[in-house]
């Protein structure tokens, strides 16, 4: 999408009809609009979003030019109109928004709106002018530029400040939608969502007939799906709730830390919290050791009986009278044979006969000599291991008690510090609020953990019931066919999911490199940016290899680098062979983006942006104008100035 021009009629400061034409030349693609605060730079930026989406950030929702309304007679009507000319995918569009206003007799309200905003889209097709049908307007606007992406291309200083604040906290949720939308990943996400819905629809098409079990399975699956969806929605809500809570906790901690009186107390409290965490870990380890030691308790408590048994077995010398590996069958064979294996004769009454008969009393099965020997070995080991059991148990228990005592002492010290902080001027309220937010955050965190655990249980039940249901499904021809279609859809979903995961990962890595290239060109190579899976931004100081806080100028540079990186990747995707991930060019419309930079940074920003974006429209204060023109002169295609009429803030003309 490239902007051609915008016509404003009675829109805020712009009385009657005034036209702003933008540079859209490939070489000279920069439009500079200069003016002091209040002359209408922000108004023009808002005119884009009102024309496209019917929305503005103005507190006063009356858009009619006050200079015009002051001249109107009671009952007279005037029209606010914004007409935006642009090209998108080589099609010329004219987008028109109109709102009628009537002069009112009310003292507290000069004008009233008349009806709803009139919105139309005109385009040229085969040289003929065509109108987009009323029921297709929202769809066509979404094709041109979705509202959720517009804020990345039409943004002012306040918007940059908000994004910078989020970046300072490492939060990248601002960027996820931009990446997906601008680099074509939304197409894959839409396919994934569609396939998920299709699979659910197939689950509803099974013919249960008179099978009560099938109906029961279908009902249980539906209930579990709703429970899982409910929990996932709540988890998403909690994550949205956590962000402002975390932001406020960070703000309060900063305010408390800034107080010199409470600084040392806060430092001590932080150390105590760390000590508490360490003690909790130590206590858990000692409990594990105690349980491990307690496994020896059966031998410890049986030690007296084992010891007595060993003495008894030692005193009876039966084990010594047995011969290893000789049993009753062996002896009977020798007696019956009448001759020993050594050749001696065995006959009734001789010494060999008597010895063998006496030995029958001690060999298996009449003797348990070998078993006793093995039993004695086991008993000796158990008795030996049990000697240290009481001492080990005592030591572990003492360590647990010591950890518990130290933990209680640390908690009490934290409570005492909190009481001291509460007693301080101003800090007391901050500390009370901090405790309230910390409790709220902990409650949210615990609720989220519980919801995840429930989801795990629901999914286990879901998979089990689904498996049982699928077994019944196979008994019916129609249901088998539905199951086959469902499995095809599931296979495609898995394939696209895999493709999306890979595409998103590659996109994120490539984007990270692009952002760093652009960021380094502005701030040098002292810092490196990293993006995790959630697009949270971490700034690493290269010299020491650790993260660091950033200034407002650096955060704004990151935003520029991010948007510029996305645009550059979008352009490359159009020029590459892959047509799956593809994006349309978009303009960058920025209100006072250079104020936070010094002259050196302004020079770099001015050099980088026109090289990456295909169209740049910058609103600049007169004080920054000369610097910007100096560095952008070779890229400027249009120069305009907004001037207030008679130094008023209600009427502006374009020169």
C-alpha positions as CSV (number, residue, x, y, z in Angstrom):
1,X,0.0,0.0,0.0
2,X,1.4,3.4,-1.1
3,X,-0.3,6.7,-0.2
4,X,-1.0,9.1,-3.1
5,X,-2.8,11.9,-1.3
6,X,-5.3,12.8,1.4
7,X,-8.0,15.5,1.2
8,X,-9.4,16.9,4.4
9,X,-12.6,18.9,4.7
10,X,-13.4,20.5,8.0
11,X,-11.5,17.8,9.8
12,X,-10.4,19.3,13.1
13,X,-8.0,22.2,12.3
14,X,-8.3,21.8,8.6
15,X,-11.1,24.2,7.5
16,X,-12.9,23.8,4.2
17,X,-11.0,21.5,1.8
18,X,-7.3,21.1,1.9
19,X,-5.1,18.5,0.1
20,X,-1.8,16.9,1.0
21,X,0.0,15.1,-1.7
22,X,2.7,12.5,-0.8
23,X,6.0,11.6,-2.5
24,X,5.7,8.1,-4.0
25,X,8.7,8.2,-6.3
26,X,11.1,5.2,-5.9
27,X,14.2,7.4,-5.5
28,X,12.6,10.4,-3.7
29,X,10.2,8.6,-1.4
30,X,10.2,10.9,1.6
31,X,7.5,13.5,2.5
32,X,8.4,16.0,5.2
33,X,5.6,18.0,6.9
34,X,6.8,20.7,9.2
35,X,4.9,22.6,11.8
36,X,4.9,23.7,15.5
37,X,2.9,21.8,18.1
38,X,-0.9,22.3,17.7
39,X,-0.7,23.0,13.9
40,X,-2.3,19.7,12.9
41,X,0.5,17.2,12.5
42,X,-1.0,14.7,14.9
43,X,-4.5,15.5,13.4
44,X,-3.3,14.4,10.0
45,X,-1.9,11.2,11.4
46,X,-5.3,10.5,13.0
47,X,-7.1,11.4,9.8
48,X,-5.6,8.2,8.2
49,X,-7.0,5.9,10.9
50,X,-10.4,7.7,10.9
51,X,-10.7,7.4,7.2
52,X,-9.8,3.7,7.1
53,X,-11.3,2.5,10.4
54,X,-13.6,5.3,11.8
55,X,-11.4,5.5,14.9
56,X,-9.2,8.2,16.5
57,X,-7.4,8.6,19.8
58,X,-8.8,12.1,20.4
59,X,-10.6,12.6,23.7
60,X,-13.0,15.0,22.0
61,X,-14.8,12.8,19.5
62,X,-16.3,15.8,17.7
63,X,-14.2,16.1,14.5
64,X,-15.8,19.2,13.0
65,X,-13.4,22.1,12.7
66,X,-14.2,24.5,15.5
67,X,-13.5,27.5,13.3
68,X,-16.2,26.2,11.0
69,X,-18.7,25.4,13.8
70,X,-18.3,28.9,15.2
71,X,-19.6,30.4,11.9
72,X,-22.6,28.0,11.6
73,X,-26.1,29.1,12.2
74,X,-28.4,27.1,14.5
75,X,-29.7,24.0,12.7
76,X,-27.2,24.3,9.9
77,X,-25.3,21.1,8.9
78,X,-21.7,20.7,7.7
79,X,-19.8,17.6,6.6
80,X,-16.4,16.3,7.8
81,X,-14.8,14.5,5.0
82,X,-11.5,12.6,4.6
83,X,-10.6,11.2,1.2
84,X,-7.6,9.0,0.9
85,X,-6.1,8.0,-2.4
86,X,-3.7,5.0,-2.5
87,X,-2.5,2.0,-4.5
88,X,-2.6,-1.6,-3.3
89,X,-1.5,-4.5,-5.3
90,X,-1.4,-2.2,-8.4
91,X,-5.0,-1.2,-7.9
92,X,-5.9,2.5,-7.4
93,X,-8.2,3.0,-4.5
94,X,-10.1,6.1,-3.2
95,X,-11.4,5.6,0.3
96,X,-13.9,8.2,1.6
97,X,-15.2,8.7,5.1
98,X,-17.9,11.4,5.9
99,X,-19.7,12.4,9.0
100,X,-22.4,15.1,9.1
101,X,-22.8,17.5,12.0
102,X,-25.6,19.9,12.9
103,X,-25.3,23.2,14.9
104,X,-26.9,22.8,18.3
105,X,-28.7,25.3,20.6
106,X,-27.2,23.5,23.6
107,X,-24.8,25.7,25.6
108,X,-22.6,22.8,26.6
109,X,-22.5,21.2,23.1
110,X,-22.1,23.3,20.0
111,X,-22.7,20.6,17.4
112,X,-24.3,17.1,17.3
113,X,-23.5,14.2,15.0
114,X,-26.2,13.4,12.3
115,X,-26.5,9.7,11.6
116,X,-23.5,7.3,11.2
117,X,-20.2,7.7,9.4
118,X,-20.7,7.2,5.7
119,X,-17.9,5.0,4.4
120,X,-17.2,4.0,0.8
121,X,-14.3,2.5,-1.3
122,X,-13.9,3.3,-4.9
123,X,-11.4,1.5,-7.2
124,X,-10.5,1.3,-10.9
125,X,-11.0,-2.0,-12.7
126,X,-10.2,-2.2,-16.5
127,X,-10.3,1.6,-16.6
128,X,-13.8,1.6,-15.1
129,X,-14.7,3.1,-11.7
130,X,-16.2,0.4,-9.4
131,X,-17.7,0.6,-5.9
132,X,-17.0,-2.0,-3.2
133,X,-20.3,-3.4,-2.0
134,X,-21.4,-2.4,1.4
135,X,-21.2,-5.9,2.9
136,X,-17.6,-6.2,1.5
137,X,-16.2,-3.0,2.9
138,X,-14.6,-4.4,6.1
139,X,-13.2,-7.4,4.2
140,X,-11.6,-5.1,1.6
141,X,-10.1,-2.8,4.2
142,X,-8.7,-5.8,6.0
143,X,-7.1,-6.9,2.7
144,X,-5.5,-3.4,2.2
145,X,-4.3,-2.9,5.8
146,X,-5.8,-4.7,8.9
147,X,-6.5,-2.4,11.7
148,X,-4.4,-4.3,14.2
149,X,-1.3,-3.7,11.9
150,X,-2.1,0.0,11.2
151,X,-0.6,1.2,14.4
152,X,2.9,0.0,13.3
153,X,2.7,2.3,10.3
154,X,0.7,5.2,11.6
155,X,2.1,6.1,15.0
156,X,2.9,9.2,16.9
157,X,5.2,10.1,19.8
158,X,2.7,8.9,22.4
159,X,2.4,5.5,20.7
160,X,6.2,5.3,20.5
161,X,6.5,6.1,24.2
162,X,4.1,3.3,25.1
163,X,5.9,0.8,22.9
164,X,9.2,1.9,24.4
165,X,7.9,1.4,27.9
166,X,6.9,-2.1,27.0
167,X,10.3,-2.8,25.5
168,X,12.1,-1.5,28.6
169,X,10.3,-4.3,30.5
170,X,11.4,-6.9,27.9
171,X,7.8,-7.4,26.6
172,X,7.4,-8.3,22.9
173,X,3.7,-8.9,22.7
174,X,3.4,-5.7,20.8
175,X,5.3,-7.3,18.0
176,X,3.9,-10.8,17.6
177,X,0.8,-9.7,15.6
178,X,3.0,-7.4,13.4
179,X,5.3,-10.3,12.5
180,X,2.5,-12.7,11.7
181,X,0.6,-10.2,9.7
182,X,3.3,-8.5,7.7
183,X,5.3,-11.6,6.8
184,X,2.4,-13.8,5.7
185,X,2.3,-16.0,8.8
186,X,-1.3,-15.1,9.3
187,X,-2.2,-17.2,6.3
188,X,-0.8,-20.2,8.0
189,X,-2.5,-19.3,11.3
190,X,-5.8,-19.0,9.5
191,X,-5.3,-22.4,7.9
192,X,-4.5,-23.9,11.3
193,X,-7.6,-22.3,12.8
194,X,-9.8,-23.5,9.9
195,X,-8.5,-27.1,10.2
196,X,-9.1,-27.2,13.9
197,X,-12.7,-26.1,13.3
198,X,-13.0,-28.7,10.5
199,X,-11.8,-31.5,12.8
200,X,-14.3,-30.5,15.5
201,X,-17.1,-30.4,12.8
202,X,-16.1,-34.0,11.8
203,X,-16.4,-35.1,15.4
204,X,-20.0,-34.0,15.4
205,X,-20.8,-35.9,12.2
206,X,-20.5,-39.4,13.6
207,X,-23.8,-41.3,13.4
208,X,-24.4,-42.6,16.9
209,X,-27.6,-44.4,15.9
210,X,-28.9,-46.2,18.9
211,X,-25.5,-46.8,20.4
212,X,-25.8,-45.4,23.9
213,X,-22.0,-45.7,24.4
214,X,-21.3,-43.6,21.3
215,X,-23.6,-40.9,22.5
216,X,-22.0,-41.0,25.9
217,X,-18.5,-40.7,24.4
218,X,-19.7,-37.8,22.1
219,X,-21.1,-36.0,25.1
220,X,-18.0,-36.5,27.3
221,X,-15.7,-35.3,24.5
222,X,-17.8,-32.2,24.0
223,X,-17.7,-31.5,27.7
224,X,-14.0,-31.9,27.9
225,X,-13.4,-29.7,24.9
226,X,-15.4,-27.0,26.5
227,X,-13.6,-27.3,29.8
228,X,-10.2,-27.2,28.0
229,X,-11.3,-24.2,26.0
230,X,-12.7,-22.4,29.1
231,X,-9.4,-23.0,30.9
232,X,-7.3,-21.8,27.9
233,X,-9.4,-18.6,27.7
234,X,-9.0,-18.0,31.4
235,X,-5.2,-18.6,31.1
236,X,-5.1,-16.0,28.3
237,X,-7.1,-13.6,30.5
238,X,-4.7,-14.2,33.4
239,X,-1.7,-13.5,31.2
240,X,-3.3,-10.2,30.1
241,X,-4.0,-9.4,33.7
242,X,-0.5,-10.2,34.7
243,X,1.1,-7.7,32.4
244,X,-0.3,-4.5,34.1
245,X,0.2,-6.1,37.5
246,X,3.8,-6.8,36.7
247,X,4.2,-3.4,35.3
248,X,2.9,-1.8,38.5
249,X,5.0,-4.0,40.7
250,X,8.1,-2.9,38.8
251,X,7.1,0.7,39.0
252,X,6.5,0.4,42.7
253,X,9.8,-1.3,43.3
254,X,11.5,1.5,41.4
255,X,9.8,4.1,43.5
256,X,10.7,2.4,46.7
257,X,14.3,1.8,45.7
258,X,14.6,5.5,44.9
259,X,13.8,6.4,48.5
260,X,17.1,6.9,50.2
261,X,15.7,6.0,53.7
262,X,14.3,2.7,52.5
263,X,17.1,1.8,50.1
264,X,19.1,-0.2,52.6
265,X,16.1,-1.9,54.0
266,X,15.0,-2.9,50.5
267,X,18.4,-4.2,49.8
268,X,18.3,-6.3,53.0
269,X,14.9,-7.5,52.2
270,X,16.0,-8.6,48.7
271,X,18.9,-10.6,50.3
272,X,16.5,-12.1,52.8
273,X,14.2,-13.2,50.0
274,X,17.2,-14.8,48.2
275,X,18.2,-16.5,51.5
276,X,14.6,-17.8,52.0
277,X,14.7,-19.3,48.5
278,X,18.0,-20.9,49.3
279,X,16.8,-22.2,52.6
280,X,13.7,-23.7,51.0
281,X,15.9,-25.6,48.6
282,X,18.2,-26.8,51.4
283,X,15.2,-27.9,53.5
284,X,13.8,-29.9,50.6
285,X,17.1,-31.6,50.0
286,X,17.4,-32.5,53.7
287,X,13.9,-33.9,53.6
288,X,14.8,-36.0,50.6
289,X,17.9,-37.2,52.5
290,X,15.8,-38.0,55.6
291,X,13.4,-40.1,53.6
292,X,16.4,-41.9,52.0
293,X,17.9,-42.6,55.4
294,X,14.5,-43.8,56.7
295,X,14.6,-46.6,54.2
296,X,17.1,-48.3,56.6
297,X,14.7,-48.2,59.5
298,X,13.4,-51.9,59.1
299,X,17.0,-53.2,59.6
300,X,17.6,-50.7,62.4
301,X,14.5,-51.8,64.4
302,X,15.2,-55.5,63.7
303,X,18.9,-55.2,64.6
304,X,18.5,-56.9,68.1
305,X,16.6,-59.8,66.6
306,X,19.0,-60.2,63.7
307,X,22.0,-60.0,66.2
308,X,20.5,-62.7,68.4
309,X,19.7,-64.9,65.4
310,X,23.3,-64.6,64.2
311,X,24.6,-65.6,67.7
312,X,22.2,-68.6,67.8
313,X,23.3,-69.7,64.3
314,X,26.9,-69.4,65.3
315,X,26.5,-71.5,68.4
316,X,24.8,-74.3,66.5
317,X,27.5,-75.8,64.3
318,X,25.1,-77.7,62.1
319,X,26.2,-75.6,59.1
320,X,29.7,-76.9,59.5
321,X,28.6,-80.6,59.3
322,X,27.1,-80.3,55.9
323,X,29.0,-80.8,52.7
324,X,28.6,-78.2,49.9
325,X,26.7,-79.4,46.9
326,X,26.1,-82.9,48.5
327,X,22.4,-83.8,48.9
328,X,20.4,-86.7,50.1
329,X,20.2,-88.4,46.7
330,X,24.0,-88.4,46.4
331,X,24.4,-90.2,49.8
332,X,21.7,-92.8,49.1
333,X,23.3,-93.5,45.7
334,X,26.7,-94.2,47.4
335,X,25.1,-96.5,50.1
336,X,23.1,-98.4,47.6
337,X,26.1,-98.8,45.3
338,X,28.2,-100.1,48.3
339,X,31.3,-98.2,47.3
340,X,32.4,-94.5,47.8
341,X,33.6,-92.4,44.9
342,X,37.1,-92.8,46.5
343,X,36.8,-96.6,46.2
344,X,36.2,-97.4,49.9
345,X,33.7,-100.2,50.6
346,X,30.4,-99.1,52.2
347,X,28.5,-101.9,54.0
348,X,26.1,-102.2,56.9
349,X,27.9,-101.2,60.2
350,X,31.3,-100.1,58.9
351,X,32.6,-96.5,59.6
352,X,31.9,-95.2,56.1
353,X,28.3,-96.4,56.3
354,X,27.8,-94.8,59.8
355,X,29.3,-91.5,58.7
356,X,27.1,-91.2,55.6
357,X,24.0,-92.0,57.6
358,X,24.8,-89.4,60.1
359,X,25.4,-86.9,57.3
360,X,21.9,-87.5,56.1
361,X,20.7,-85.4,59.0
362,X,22.4,-82.3,57.7
363,X,22.2,-82.3,54.0
364,X,19.3,-80.9,52.0
365,X,16.4,-81.2,52.4
366,X,17.0,-82.1,56.0
367,X,19.7,-79.3,56.2
368,X,19.4,-75.6,55.3
369,X,23.1,-75.0,55.7
370,X,23.6,-73.2,52.4
371,X,20.5,-71.1,53.0
372,X,21.7,-70.2,56.5
373,X,25.0,-69.2,55.2
374,X,23.4,-66.8,52.7
375,X,21.0,-65.6,55.4
376,X,23.9,-64.8,57.7
377,X,25.6,-62.8,55.0
378,X,22.5,-60.7,54.4
379,X,22.0,-60.2,58.1
380,X,25.5,-59.0,58.6
381,X,25.1,-56.4,55.7
382,X,21.8,-55.1,57.1
383,X,23.1,-54.9,60.6
384,X,26.3,-53.1,59.4
385,X,24.3,-50.5,57.4
386,X,21.9,-49.9,60.2
387,X,24.6,-48.8,62.7
388,X,24.7,-45.3,61.1
389,X,20.9,-45.0,60.6
390,X,20.1,-43.2,63.8
391,X,23.0,-40.8,63.5
392,X,22.2,-40.0,59.9
393,X,18.5,-39.6,60.7
394,X,19.4,-37.3,63.6
395,X,21.7,-35.2,61.4
396,X,19.1,-34.8,58.6
397,X,16.4,-33.9,61.1
398,X,18.6,-31.4,62.8
399,X,19.4,-29.8,59.4
400,X,15.7,-29.6,58.6
401,X,15.0,-28.0,62.0
402,X,17.9,-25.6,61.5
403,X,16.6,-24.6,58.0
404,X,13.1,-24.2,59.4
405,X,14.3,-22.0,62.2
406,X,16.5,-19.9,59.8
407,X,13.5,-19.6,57.4
408,X,11.2,-18.4,60.2
409,X,13.8,-16.0,61.3
410,X,14.3,-14.6,57.8
411,X,10.5,-14.4,57.3
412,X,10.2,-12.5,60.6
413,X,13.0,-10.1,59.5
414,X,11.2,-9.5,56.2
415,X,8.0,-8.8,58.2
416,X,9.9,-6.4,60.5
417,X,11.4,-4.6,57.4
418,X,7.9,-4.3,55.8
419,X,6.6,-2.8,59.1
420,X,9.5,-0.3,59.0
421,X,8.8,0.6,55.4
422,X,5.1,1.0,56.2
423,X,6.1,3.5,58.8
424,X,8.0,5.7,56.4
425,X,6.5,8.8,54.9
426,X,5.0,8.1,51.4
427,X,6.8,4.8,51.1
428,X,4.3,3.3,53.5
429,X,1.5,3.6,50.9
430,X,3.8,2.4,48.1
431,X,4.8,-0.7,50.2
432,X,1.1,-1.4,51.0
433,X,0.2,-1.2,47.4
434,X,3.2,-3.3,46.4
435,X,2.2,-6.1,48.8
436,X,-1.4,-6.0,47.4
437,X,-0.1,-6.3,43.9
438,X,2.4,-9.0,44.8
439,X,-0.4,-11.0,46.4
440,X,-2.6,-10.5,43.4
441,X,0.2,-11.6,41.1
442,X,0.9,-14.7,43.2
443,X,-2.9,-15.5,43.2
444,X,-3.0,-15.2,39.4
445,X,0.2,-17.3,39.0
446,X,-1.2,-20.0,41.2
447,X,-4.5,-20.0,39.4
448,X,-2.7,-20.3,36.1
449,X,-0.7,-23.3,37.4
450,X,-3.9,-25.0,38.6
451,X,-5.6,-24.4,35.2
452,X,-2.6,-25.9,33.4
453,X,-2.8,-29.0,35.6
454,X,-6.5,-29.3,35.0
455,X,-6.0,-29.0,31.2
456,X,-3.4,-31.8,31.5
457,X,-6.0,-34.0,33.2
458,X,-8.8,-33.1,30.8
459,X,-6.5,-33.9,27.8
460,X,-5.6,-37.3,29.3
461,X,-9.3,-38.1,29.7
462,X,-10.1,-36.7,26.2
463,X,-7.5,-38.9,24.5
464,X,-8.7,-42.0,26.4
465,X,-12.3,-41.4,25.5
466,X,-11.5,-40.5,21.9
467,X,-9.6,-43.8,21.5
468,X,-12.5,-45.8,22.9
469,X,-14.9,-43.9,20.7
470,X,-12.8,-44.4,17.6
471,X,-12.9,-48.2,18.2
472,X,-16.7,-48.0,18.0
473,X,-16.6,-45.7,15.0
474,X,-14.9,-48.4,13.0
475,X,-17.9,-50.6,13.2
476,X,-20.0,-48.3,11.0
477,X,-19.2,-47.7,7.3
478,X,-20.4,-44.0,7.4
479,X,-18.5,-43.4,10.6
480,X,-15.4,-45.0,9.1
481,X,-15.6,-42.6,6.2
482,X,-16.0,-39.6,8.5
483,X,-13.0,-40.8,10.6
484,X,-10.9,-41.1,7.4
485,X,-11.7,-37.5,6.5
486,X,-11.0,-36.4,10.0
487,X,-7.6,-38.2,9.9
488,X,-6.8,-36.5,6.6
489,X,-7.6,-33.1,8.2
490,X,-5.5,-33.9,11.2
491,X,-2.6,-34.9,9.1
492,X,-2.8,-31.7,7.1
493,X,-3.1,-29.8,10.4
494,X,0.0,-31.5,11.8
495,X,1.9,-30.8,8.6
496,X,0.9,-27.1,8.5
497,X,1.6,-26.8,12.2
498,X,5.1,-28.1,11.6
499,X,5.5,-25.8,8.6
500,X,4.3,-22.8,10.7
501,X,6.6,-23.6,13.6
502,X,9.6,-23.9,11.2
503,X,8.6,-20.7,9.3
504,X,8.1,-18.7,12.4
505,X,11.4,-19.9,13.9
506,X,13.3,-19.0,10.8
507,X,11.5,-15.7,10.5
508,X,12.3,-14.8,14.1
509,X,16.0,-15.6,13.6
510,X,16.2,-13.7,10.4
511,X,14.3,-10.8,11.9
512,X,16.6,-10.7,14.9
513,X,19.6,-10.4,12.5
514,X,17.8,-7.6,10.5
515,X,16.9,-5.7,13.6
516,X,20.5,-5.9,14.9
517,X,21.9,-4.7,11.6
518,X,19.7,-1.7,11.6
519,X,20.1,-1.0,15.4
520,X,23.8,-1.2,15.1
521,X,23.8,1.3,12.3
522,X,22.1,3.8,14.7
523,X,23.8,3.0,18.0
524,X,26.9,1.1,17.0
525,X,27.8,-2.4,17.9
526,X,28.0,-2.1,21.7
527,X,24.6,-3.7,22.1
528,X,22.9,-6.8,20.7
529,X,19.2,-7.6,20.7
530,X,17.7,-11.0,21.1
531,X,14.1,-12.2,20.6
532,X,12.7,-15.3,22.3
533,X,9.7,-17.3,21.2
534,X,7.3,-14.7,22.6
535,X,9.2,-11.9,20.9
536,X,10.3,-10.5,24.3
537,X,13.3,-8.3,23.7
538,X,16.5,-8.6,25.6
539,X,19.3,-6.0,25.2
540,X,22.8,-7.5,25.8
541,X,25.8,-5.3,26.4
542,X,28.4,-7.0,24.2
543,X,31.5,-6.1,26.3
544,X,30.3,-7.9,29.4
545,X,27.8,-10.3,27.8
546,X,24.9,-9.4,30.2
547,X,21.6,-7.7,29.8
548,X,21.2,-4.0,30.5
549,X,18.6,-1.3,30.7
550,X,18.1,1.0,27.8
551,X,17.4,4.7,27.3
552,X,14.3,6.1,25.7
553,X,16.3,6.9,22.5
554,X,17.6,3.3,22.4
555,X,14.1,1.9,22.8
556,X,12.7,4.2,20.0
557,X,15.6,3.0,17.9
558,X,14.6,-0.6,18.6
559,X,11.1,0.2,17.5
560,X,12.4,1.8,14.3
561,X,14.7,-1.2,13.8
562,X,11.9,-3.7,14.4
563,X,9.5,-2.1,12.0
564,X,12.2,-1.4,9.4
565,X,13.4,-5.0,9.7
566,X,9.9,-6.4,9.2
567,X,9.5,-4.1,6.1
568,X,12.8,-5.2,4.7
569,X,12.0,-8.9,5.1
570,X,8.5,-8.3,3.6
571,X,10.2,-6.7,0.5
572,X,12.7,-9.6,0.3
573,X,9.8,-12.1,0.5
574,X,8.2,-10.5,-2.6
575,X,11.5,-10.6,-4.5
576,X,12.3,-14.2,-3.5
577,X,11.0,-17.5,-5.0
578,X,8.7,-18.5,-2.1
579,X,5.1,-17.1,-2.6
580,X,3.8,-18.6,0.6
581,X,5.1,-15.9,2.9
582,X,4.4,-12.6,1.0
583,X,3.5,-9.1,2.1
584,X,2.5,-5.8,0.5
585,X,4.7,-2.7,0.9
586,X,3.5,-0.3,3.5
587,X,4.3,3.4,4.2
588,X,5.8,4.6,7.4
589,X,3.8,7.6,8.8
590,X,5.5,9.0,11.9
591,X,4.6,12.0,14.1
592,X,7.7,13.7,15.6
593,X,9.9,10.6,15.7
594,X,13.2,12.4,16.0
595,X,12.7,14.4,19.2
596,X,14.3,11.8,21.4
597,X,17.6,11.7,19.4
598,X,20.7,13.7,19.3
599,X,22.0,15.1,16.0
600,X,24.2,12.1,15.3
601,X,21.3,9.7,15.8
602,X,18.9,11.8,13.7
603,X,21.4,11.6,10.9
604,X,21.6,7.8,11.1
605,X,17.8,7.4,11.3
606,X,17.3,9.7,8.4
607,X,19.7,7.7,6.3
608,X,18.3,4.2,7.3
609,X,14.5,4.6,7.0
610,X,14.2,5.8,3.4
611,X,16.5,2.9,2.3
612,X,14.3,0.3,3.8
613,X,10.7,1.7,3.6
614,X,9.3,2.3,0.2
615,X,7.5,5.4,1.4
616,X,8.2,7.6,4.4
617,X,6.0,10.5,5.7
618,X,7.5,12.3,8.7
619,X,5.9,15.1,10.7
620,X,8.6,17.3,12.2
621,X,8.7,20.2,14.5
622,X,10.3,23.3,12.9
623,X,13.2,23.0,15.4
624,X,14.1,19.6,13.9
625,X,13.3,20.5,10.4
626,X,16.6,21.9,9.3
627,X,18.5,18.9,10.6
628,X,16.1,16.4,9.0
629,X,16.3,18.3,5.6
630,X,20.0,18.3,5.8
631,X,20.2,14.5,6.0
632,X,17.2,13.7,3.9
633,X,17.6,16.3,1.1
634,X,18.5,13.7,-1.6
635,X,15.4,11.6,-0.7
636,X,12.8,14.3,-0.2
637,X,10.1,14.3,-2.8
638,X,7.6,16.6,-1.1
639,X,7.9,19.4,1.5
640,X,4.8,20.9,3.2
641,X,4.3,23.3,6.1
642,X,1.3,23.5,8.5
643,X,0.7,27.0,9.7
644,X,-1.9,28.1,12.2
645,X,-4.2,31.0,11.0
646,X,-3.6,34.0,13.2
647,X,-1.7,31.8,15.7
648,X,-4.9,30.0,16.6
649,X,-5.0,26.3,17.4
650,X,-8.4,25.7,15.7
651,X,-7.5,26.6,12.1
652,X,-4.6,25.3,10.0
653,X,-3.6,25.8,6.4
654,X,-1.3,23.7,4.3
655,X,1.4,25.5,2.3
